Amino acid sequence: MSALPVSREANSIAPNTDFFCSWSGGKDACLALYKMQLLGHQPKGLLTMLDETGQHSLAHHLPKTLIEQQANAFGLQSFTQAKHKNDYQGAYLKALTHYQKQGLNHLVLGDIDLQAHRDWQETQGQLANITPLFPLWLQDHKQLVLEFIEAGFTAVIISVLPNKLSSDFLGRELDLNTIKELEKLGVDVCAEGGEFHTFVTNGPIFSKAIELDVSKAKLRTDGDHGYHYLDFS
């Protein structure tokens, strides 16, 4: 398959560059990783920040075991770092240093157009001597989701902001029908504003699909920042 378009700066690095990926388990991180692979660059690991318990991902409240299943399906190392109380930055820099000591100097992220997020990541990269790359930067939101689906990836909506999107969408596959419904509601199909989060279950870089039994997940309404989410614990 031919390479998918990436941002200018992500396309300007040396051929066959090794990198690690900031990993939430969701569609944007997955597509960013995949696009870099199509260009011939080599992923060496996934980096996921966890909550203070060290048991759930900080971004999407996914059990650590699900993140590890994705990494195993990719054949990649999964490195997780628990958040330090009142010191997220210190924990994050520790995680970056873990990979920097392995000689990995490029971090791939799935951000699209939130400038404050990019600015923060670039600052941390300078502190850790890591170069952040944003393959999806400033690309069309709908086109990115279509690329993701057309490439053969599948993802499930696992959390929503209830003031942006109904909890009825929890457990839904992010497919063409769901995209149409989101557009009718005026919801960004890429959810760059945090309207919802996804978990990727299968695709061209998976050695096997992740079995996600939505029927057994509990609906929780006590997520950080007001999220409703599916608890797979």
Backbone as numpy.savetxt, mean C-alpha at the origin, in Angstrom:
# Nx Ny Nz CAx CAy CAz Cx Cy Cz
4.41 -8.63 -20.69 3.57 -7.43 -20.69 4.44 -6.19 -20.69
4.05 -5.17 -21.49 4.83 -3.95 -21.55 4.69 -3.16 -20.25
5.68 -2.31 -20.01 5.68 -1.53 -18.77 4.53 -0.54 -18.75
4.01 -0.28 -17.56 2.98 0.73 -17.36 3.66 2.06 -17.06
3.02 3.17 -17.38 3.66 4.47 -17.15 3.95 4.73 -15.68
5.09 5.36 -15.43 5.46 5.77 -14.08 5.86 7.23 -14.11
5.98 7.82 -12.95 6.38 9.22 -12.86 7.79 9.41 -13.41
8.10 10.65 -13.78 9.38 10.96 -14.41 10.56 10.58 -13.53
10.50 10.94 -12.24 11.65 10.67 -11.37 11.82 9.18 -11.12
10.72 8.43 -11.08 10.84 6.99 -10.89 11.38 6.32 -12.13
11.25 6.98 -13.28 11.72 6.41 -14.55 13.16 6.79 -14.83
13.75 7.62 -13.97 15.08 8.14 -14.26 16.19 7.43 -13.49
15.86 6.46 -12.65 16.90 5.78 -11.89 17.63 4.77 -12.76
18.78 4.33 -12.30 19.61 3.40 -13.07 18.87 2.09 -13.33
19.15 1.42 -14.45 18.50 0.15 -14.75 18.78 -0.89 -13.66
17.81 -1.80 -13.48 17.95 -2.92 -12.56 18.30 -2.49 -11.14
17.64 -1.47 -10.67 17.87 -0.96 -9.32 17.12 -1.82 -8.30
17.81 -2.21 -7.24 17.15 -2.90 -6.13 16.42 -1.87 -5.26
15.26 -2.25 -4.75 14.49 -1.33 -3.92 13.69 -2.10 -2.88
13.21 -1.39 -1.88 12.22 -1.95 -0.97 10.97 -1.08 -1.05
9.86 -1.60 -0.59 8.58 -0.94 -0.82 7.86 -0.67 0.49
7.36 0.55 0.65 6.50 0.88 1.78 5.19 0.15 1.55
4.81 -0.71 2.49 3.75 -1.68 2.22 2.60 -1.56 3.21
1.41 -1.25 2.68 0.19 -1.19 3.49 -0.66 -2.43 3.31
-0.38 -3.18 2.24 -1.24 -4.31 1.87 -2.26 -3.94 0.82
-2.35 -2.64 0.48 -3.38 -2.15 -0.42 -2.95 -1.97 -1.86
-3.90 -1.52 -2.67 -3.76 -1.47 -4.11 -2.66 -0.51 -4.59
-2.54 0.66 -3.97 -1.58 1.64 -4.47 -0.14 1.19 -4.26
0.15 0.68 -3.08 1.49 0.15 -2.82 1.79 -0.99 -3.78
0.80 -1.84 -4.01 0.99 -3.00 -4.88 1.24 -2.56 -6.33
0.47 -1.60 -6.80 0.65 -1.14 -8.18 1.99 -0.44 -8.34
2.41 0.32 -7.35 3.71 0.99 -7.43 4.83 -0.04 -7.53
4.76 -1.07 -6.70 5.76 -2.14 -6.74 5.76 -2.82 -8.10
4.57 -3.15 -8.60 4.44 -3.86 -9.86 4.99 -3.04 -11.03
4.70 -1.74 -11.05 5.20 -0.90 -12.13 6.74 -0.87 -12.15
7.33 -0.82 -10.97 8.79 -0.81 -10.92 9.36 -2.14 -11.40
8.68 -3.23 -11.06 9.13 -4.53 -11.55 9.06 -4.60 -13.07
8.00 -4.07 -13.66 7.85 -4.11 -15.11 8.97 -3.34 -15.81
9.53 -2.36 -15.12 10.66 -1.61 -15.67 11.99 -2.33 -15.49
11.96 -3.48 -14.82 13.17 -4.26 -14.64 13.86 -4.07 -13.31
13.29 -3.27 -12.43 13.88 -3.07 -11.10 13.49 -4.21 -10.18
14.29 -4.43 -9.15 14.15 -5.63 -8.33 13.71 -5.32 -6.90
12.48 -5.72 -6.53 12.07 -5.55 -5.13 12.78 -6.56 -4.24
13.20 -6.10 -3.08 13.92 -6.96 -2.15 13.20 -7.12 -0.81
12.21 -6.29 -0.56 11.52 -6.41 0.72 10.36 -5.44 0.83
9.50 -5.72 1.80 8.36 -4.87 2.11 8.53 -4.30 3.52
8.17 -3.04 3.68 8.26 -2.37 4.98 6.87 -1.96 5.42
6.43 -2.48 6.57 5.10 -2.16 7.09 5.21 -1.66 8.51
4.63 -0.51 8.77 4.59 0.02 10.12 3.39 -0.57 10.85
3.61 -0.98 12.11 2.57 -1.60 12.93 2.19 -0.67 14.07
1.05 -0.99 14.68 0.64 -0.23 15.86 1.55 -0.59 17.04
1.30 0.02 18.18 2.19 -0.16 19.33 2.21 -1.59 19.85
1.16 -2.37 19.56 1.14 -3.77 19.99 2.02 -4.64 19.12
2.34 -4.17 17.91 3.12 -4.97 16.98 2.33 -6.07 16.31
1.01 -6.02 16.40 0.17 -7.09 15.85 -0.64 -6.68 14.63
-0.86 -5.39 14.43 -1.69 -4.92 13.33 -1.00 -3.79 12.58
-1.25 -3.74 11.27 -0.68 -2.66 10.47 -1.28 -1.33 10.92
-0.46 -0.32 10.92 -0.89 0.99 11.41 -1.85 1.65 10.43
-1.63 1.45 9.15 -2.44 2.14 8.15 -3.82 1.53 7.99
-3.90 0.20 7.90 -5.16 -0.46 7.55 -5.69 -1.40 8.62
-5.02 -1.48 9.76 -5.41 -2.37 10.86 -5.55 -3.81 10.38
-4.58 -4.26 9.62 -4.55 -5.65 9.17 -3.67 -6.48 10.10
-4.06 -7.72 10.38 -3.17 -8.57 11.18 -1.82 -8.72 10.49
-0.78 -8.72 11.28 0.57 -8.90 10.75 0.67 -10.15 9.89
-0.09 -11.19 10.23 -0.02 -12.45 9.49 -0.49 -12.28 8.04
-1.46 -11.40 7.79 -1.92 -11.19 6.42 -0.85 -10.48 5.59
-0.16 -9.52 6.19 0.94 -8.84 5.50 2.03 -9.86 5.15
2.31 -10.75 6.08 3.34 -11.76 5.84 2.92 -12.74 4.75
1.62 -13.04 4.66 1.15 -13.91 3.58 1.38 -13.26 2.22
1.13 -11.96 2.13 1.40 -11.27 0.87 2.89 -11.34 0.52
3.73 -11.06 1.49 5.17 -11.11 1.24 5.60 -12.49 0.78
5.08 -13.53 1.42 5.41 -14.89 1.03 4.96 -15.19 -0.39
3.78 -14.67 -0.76 3.27 -14.89 -2.11 4.13 -14.18 -3.16
4.81 -13.11 -2.74 5.72 -12.39 -3.65 7.13 -12.97 -3.63
7.41 -13.79 -2.62 8.78 -14.27 -2.44 9.70 -13.19 -1.91
9.17 -12.30 -1.07 9.95 -11.19 -0.56 10.04 -11.21 0.96
11.07 -10.56 1.47 11.21 -10.36 2.90 10.17 -9.36 3.39
9.56 -9.65 4.53 8.65 -8.70 5.16 9.30 -8.19 6.43
9.50 -6.88 6.49 10.05 -6.27 7.71 8.98 -5.38 8.30
8.64 -5.63 9.56 7.62 -4.83 10.24 8.26 -4.09 11.41
7.76 -2.91 11.65 8.28 -2.08 12.74 7.12 -1.51 13.52
7.04 -1.82 14.82 5.98 -1.29 15.66 6.22 0.19 15.95
5.14 0.93 16.00 5.21 2.35 16.34 5.66 2.52 17.78
6.55 3.47 18.01 6.94 3.81 19.37 5.94 4.82 19.92
5.58 4.69 21.18 4.63 5.62 21.78 5.15 7.04 21.66
4.36 7.89 21.05 4.67 9.32 20.88 5.92 9.58 20.03
6.38 8.56 19.29 7.57 8.77 18.46 7.48 7.91 17.20
6.54 8.24 16.35 6.41 7.50 15.09 7.64 7.71 14.22
8.12 8.93 14.16 9.26 9.23 13.30 10.48 8.39 13.67
10.76 8.27 14.97 11.91 7.48 15.40 11.80 6.03 14.98
10.59 5.47 15.10 10.37 4.08 14.69 10.52 3.94 13.18
10.02 4.92 12.45 10.10 4.86 10.98 11.55 4.96 10.51
12.30 5.85 11.10 13.72 5.97 10.72 14.48 4.69 11.05
14.12 4.04 12.14 14.74 2.76 12.49 14.46 1.73 11.40
13.23 1.74 10.88 12.86 0.80 9.82 13.61 1.10 8.53
13.73 2.37 8.17 14.48 2.73 6.97 15.95 2.30 7.10
16.49 2.49 8.29 17.89 2.12 8.52 18.11 0.62 8.37
17.10 -0.18 8.75 17.18 -1.63 8.58 17.51 -1.99 7.14
16.85 -1.36 6.21 17.08 -1.66 4.80 18.32 -0.96 4.26
18.58 0.25 4.74 19.76 0.98 4.29 21.03 0.22 4.62
21.04 -0.46 5.77 22.20 -1.26 6.16 22.39 -2.47 5.27
21.33 -2.87 4.56 21.43 -3.98 3.61 21.85 -3.51 2.23
22.14 -2.22 2.10 22.56 -1.68 0.83 21.43 -1.28 -0.08
20.22 -1.21 0.47 19.05 -0.81 -0.31 18.80 0.68 -0.06
18.96 1.47 -1.12 18.92 2.92 -0.97 17.71 3.57 -1.63
16.78 2.75 -2.15 15.60 3.30 -2.82 14.34 2.71 -2.19
13.43 3.59 -1.81 12.15 3.20 -1.21 11.03 3.59 -2.16
10.20 2.62 -2.55 9.07 2.87 -3.45 7.80 3.04 -2.62
7.03 4.09 -2.94 5.80 4.39 -2.21 4.64 4.56 -3.19
3.42 4.34 -2.69 2.24 4.40 -3.53 1.49 5.72 -3.50
2.09 6.79 -2.94 1.43 8.09 -2.91 1.17 8.60 -4.33
0.06 9.34 -4.48 -0.31 9.83 -5.81 -0.20 11.35 -5.90
-0.82 12.07 -4.98 -0.74 13.53 -5.10 -0.88 14.29 -3.78
-0.69 13.63 -2.66 -0.72 14.33 -1.38 0.67 14.89 -1.08
0.84 16.17 -1.36 2.16 16.78 -1.28 2.75 16.71 0.13
1.91 16.88 1.16 2.42 16.84 2.53 3.02 15.47 2.84
2.38 14.39 2.36 2.93 13.05 2.57 4.28 12.91 1.88
4.34 13.39 0.64 5.61 13.29 -0.10 6.71 14.09 0.59
6.39 15.29 1.01 7.40 16.13 1.67 7.95 15.43 2.91
7.06 14.83 3.70 7.50 14.14 4.92 8.40 12.97 4.58
8.01 12.19 3.58 8.82 11.03 3.18 10.19 11.46 2.67
10.23 12.53 1.93 11.52 13.01 1.41 12.42 13.49 2.54
11.85 14.10 3.56 12.63 14.53 4.71 13.21 13.33 5.45
12.39 12.29 5.65 12.88 11.09 6.33 13.96 10.40 5.48
13.76 10.42 4.17 14.76 9.83 3.28 16.11 10.51 3.41
16.10 11.83 3.52 17.35 12.56 3.68 18.03 12.18 4.99
17.25 12.03 6.04 17.81 11.68 7.35 18.40 10.27 7.35
17.80 9.36 6.58 18.24 7.96 6.57 19.10 7.62 5.36
19.41 8.62 4.53 20.18 8.40 3.31 19.48 7.41 2.37
18.16 7.58 2.25 17.31 6.76 1.39 16.64 7.67 0.36
16.54 7.20 -0.88 15.86 7.97 -1.92 14.44 7.43 -2.11
13.42 8.21 -1.75 12.04 7.76 -1.97 11.64 7.95 -3.43
10.90 6.99 -3.95 10.42 7.04 -5.33 8.90 6.92 -5.33
8.24 7.68 -6.19 6.79 7.73 -6.23 6.31 7.42 -7.65
6.25 6.14 -8.03 5.91 5.78 -9.41 4.54 6.26 -9.86
3.59 6.44 -8.92 2.22 6.82 -9.28 1.98 8.33 -9.24
3.03 9.08 -8.97 2.86 10.49 -8.66 2.19 11.27 -9.80
1.11 11.97 -9.44 0.35 12.86 -10.32 -0.29 12.16 -11.52
-0.47 10.84 -11.43 -1.15 10.13 -12.50 -2.66 10.14 -12.25
-3.41 9.93 -13.32 -4.87 9.98 -13.25 -5.40 8.88 -12.34
-6.26 9.25 -11.41 -6.74 8.31 -10.39 -7.50 7.13 -11.01
-8.45 7.42 -11.86 -9.23 6.33 -12.44 -8.36 5.44 -13.30
-7.46 6.04 -14.06 -6.59 5.23 -14.91 -5.72 4.29 -14.08
-5.28 4.73 -12.94 -4.48 3.87 -12.07 -5.27 2.66 -11.61
-6.53 2.88 -11.20 -7.35 1.76 -10.75 -7.64 0.81 -11.91
-7.88 1.35 -13.09 -8.12 0.50 -14.26 -6.87 -0.31 -14.60
-5.70 0.30 -14.50 -4.46 -0.43 -14.74 -4.32 -1.59 -13.76
-4.65 -1.32 -12.52 -4.57 -2.33 -11.47 -5.47 -3.51 -11.79
-6.70 -3.24 -12.16 -7.66 -4.30 -12.47 -7.29 -5.03 -13.75
-6.94 -4.28 -14.78 -6.61 -4.88 -16.07 -5.35 -5.74 -16.01
-4.47 -5.42 -15.07 -3.25 -6.23 -14.90 -3.58 -7.59 -14.28
-4.77 -7.72 -13.70 -5.18 -8.99 -13.11 -5.15 -9.04 -11.60
-4.98 -7.87 -10.96 -4.99 -7.83 -9.50 -6.43 -7.84 -8.99
-6.61 -8.39 -7.80 -7.89 -8.30 -7.11 -7.65 -7.73 -5.72
-8.58 -6.89 -5.28 -8.46 -6.26 -3.97 -9.84 -6.11 -3.36
-9.90 -6.17 -2.03 -11.13 -6.08 -1.28 -11.10 -4.82 -0.41
-12.20 -4.11 -0.34 -12.31 -2.93 0.53 -12.43 -3.42 1.97
-11.47 -3.01 2.81 -11.43 -3.53 4.18 -11.63 -2.45 5.25
-11.67 -1.17 4.85 -12.00 -0.11 5.80 -12.56 1.09 5.05
-13.42 1.84 5.73 -14.03 3.03 5.12 -14.13 4.14 6.15
-14.12 5.37 5.66 -14.47 6.52 6.48 -15.98 6.71 6.34
-16.76 6.47 7.38 -18.22 6.45 7.24 -18.83 7.76 6.79
-18.14 8.88 7.01 -18.68 10.15 6.53 -18.39 10.36 5.04
-17.61 9.44 4.46 -17.29 9.49 3.03 -17.90 8.33 2.26
-18.01 7.16 2.91 -18.46 5.95 2.22 -19.13 5.02 3.21
-20.27 4.45 2.81 -21.03 3.57 3.68 -20.27 2.29 4.00
-20.50 1.77 5.21 -19.91 0.49 5.59 -20.42 -0.66 4.75
-21.48 -0.44 3.97 -21.97 -1.48 3.06 -20.92 -1.87 2.04
-19.93 -1.01 1.82 -18.89 -1.31 0.84 -17.81 -2.23 1.42
-17.79 -2.42 2.72 -16.80 -3.30 3.32 -16.98 -4.72 2.80
-15.87 -5.33 2.41 -15.90 -6.68 1.88 -16.14 -6.75 0.39
-16.37 -5.59 -0.25 -16.62 -5.57 -1.69 -15.30 -5.62 -2.45
-15.29 -6.34 -3.57 -14.13 -6.33 -4.44 -14.09 -5.01 -5.20
-12.90 -4.47 -5.35 -12.74 -3.23 -6.12 -12.70 -3.60 -7.60
-13.86 -3.74 -8.20 -13.96 -4.10 -9.62 -14.64 -2.97 -10.38
-14.94 -3.21 -11.64 -15.51 -2.16 -12.48 -16.88 -1.69 -11.97
-17.68 -2.62 -11.48 -18.98 -2.23 -10.94 -18.84 -1.35 -9.71
-17.89 -1.71 -8.84 -17.66 -0.89 -7.64 -17.17 0.49 -8.02
-16.30 0.56 -9.02 -15.81 1.86 -9.48 -16.96 2.75 -9.93
-17.89 2.16 -10.69 -19.04 2.94 -11.15 -19.86 3.47 -9.99
-20.05 2.63 -8.97 -20.82 3.06 -7.81 -20.11 4.17 -7.04
-18.80 4.04 -6.91 -18.03 5.08 -6.22 -18.13 6.40 -6.96
-18.05 6.35 -8.28 -18.13 7.57 -9.08 -19.49 8.23 -8.92
-20.57 7.44 -8.89 -21.90 7.99 -8.71 -22.03 8.72 -7.37
-21.30 8.22 -6.37 -21.34 8.82 -5.04 -20.37 9.99 -4.90
-19.58 10.23 -5.94 -18.60 11.31 -5.88 -17.38 10.98 -5.04
-17.12 9.66 -4.88 -15.98 9.21 -4.08 -14.79 8.93 -5.00
-13.64 9.44 -4.63 -12.42 9.20 -5.39 -12.15 7.71 -5.49
-12.05 7.17 -6.70 -11.88 5.73 -6.87 -10.52 5.25 -6.40
-9.57 6.17 -6.25 -8.27 5.81 -5.70 -8.21 6.03 -4.19
-9.22 6.70 -3.66 -9.29 6.96 -2.21 -8.04 7.64 -1.69
-7.51 8.56 -2.49 -6.29 9.24 -2.08 -6.52 10.12 -0.84
-7.77 10.48 -0.62 -8.10 11.24 0.58 -8.44 10.36 1.76
-8.17 9.04 1.65 -8.41 8.13 2.75 -9.85 7.67 2.87
-10.64 7.81 1.80 -12.05 7.44 1.86 -12.25 5.96 2.18
-11.35 5.13 1.69 -11.39 3.70 1.99 -10.00 3.12 1.82
-9.82 1.90 2.33 -8.56 1.18 2.16 -8.86 -0.22 1.62
-7.87 -0.80 0.96 -8.05 -2.11 0.34 -6.97 -3.09 0.79
-7.24 -4.35 0.54 -6.25 -5.41 0.76 -6.19 -6.22 -0.53
-4.98 -6.38 -1.08 -4.80 -7.09 -2.35 -4.69 -8.58 -2.08
-5.49 -9.36 -2.79 -5.56 -10.80 -2.53 -4.92 -11.66 -3.63
-4.75 -11.10 -4.82 -4.19 -11.91 -5.91 -3.74 -11.00 -7.03
-2.95 -11.57 -7.94 -2.49 -10.79 -9.08 -1.28 -11.44 -9.73
-0.74 -10.79 -10.77 0.33 -11.40 -11.57 1.64 -11.63 -10.83
1.84 -10.98 -9.69 3.09 -11.20 -8.95 2.87 -12.10 -7.74
1.67 -12.64 -7.58 1.36 -13.56 -6.49 1.65 -14.99 -6.94
2.34 -15.76 -6.11 2.52 -17.19 -6.40 1.27 -17.97 -6.06
0.45 -17.41 -5.17 -0.84 -18.00 -4.83 -1.73 -16.91 -4.24
-3.03 -17.11 -4.37 -3.98 -16.12 -3.86 -4.04 -16.17 -2.34
-4.37 -15.03 -1.74 -4.59 -14.95 -0.30 -6.08 -15.21 -0.04
-6.36 -16.17 0.81 -7.75 -16.47 1.15 -8.21 -15.52 2.24
-9.15 -14.66 1.89 -9.65 -13.66 2.83 -11.13 -13.94 3.06
-11.45 -14.50 4.21 -12.83 -14.88 4.50 -13.56 -13.71 5.14
-14.20 -12.92 4.28 -14.89 -11.72 4.75 -16.05 -12.08 5.68
-16.66 -13.22 5.46 -17.83 -13.61 6.26 -17.49 -13.80 7.73
-16.23 -14.09 8.03 -15.83 -14.31 9.41 -15.23 -13.07 10.09
-15.08 -12.01 9.31 -14.51 -10.78 9.87 -15.56 -10.02 10.66
-15.13 -9.39 11.73 -16.02 -8.59 12.57 -15.99 -7.14 12.12
-17.17 -6.53 12.09 -17.24 -5.10 11.80 -16.86 -4.33 13.05
-15.85 -3.47 12.92 -15.42 -2.64 14.04 -15.62 -1.17 13.67
-16.02 -0.39 14.62 -16.27 1.04 14.38 -15.39 1.93 15.23
-14.33 1.35 15.79 -13.46 2.09 16.70 -12.08 2.33 16.11
-12.00 2.37 14.78 -10.69 2.56 14.15 -10.15 3.96 14.35
-8.83 4.09 14.23 -8.20 5.41 14.31 -8.81 6.34 13.26
-8.96 7.61 13.64 -9.48 8.65 12.75 -10.91 8.36 12.29
-11.64 7.53 13.04 -13.04 7.30 12.76 -13.36 6.23 11.76
-12.38 5.43 11.41 -12.62 4.39 10.40 -13.50 3.27 10.92
-14.36 2.74 10.04 -15.02 1.46 10.24 -14.22 0.44 9.44
-13.97 -0.71 10.02 -13.12 -1.67 9.33 -13.50 -3.10 9.64
-13.01 -4.00 8.80 -13.20 -5.42 9.01 -12.03 -5.93 9.82
-12.34 -6.56 10.94 -11.31 -7.10 11.84 -11.12 -8.58 11.52
-9.96 -8.92 10.98 -9.65 -10.30 10.60 -8.84 -11.03 11.68
-8.76 -10.42 12.85 -7.95 -11.02 13.90 -8.47 -12.38 14.31
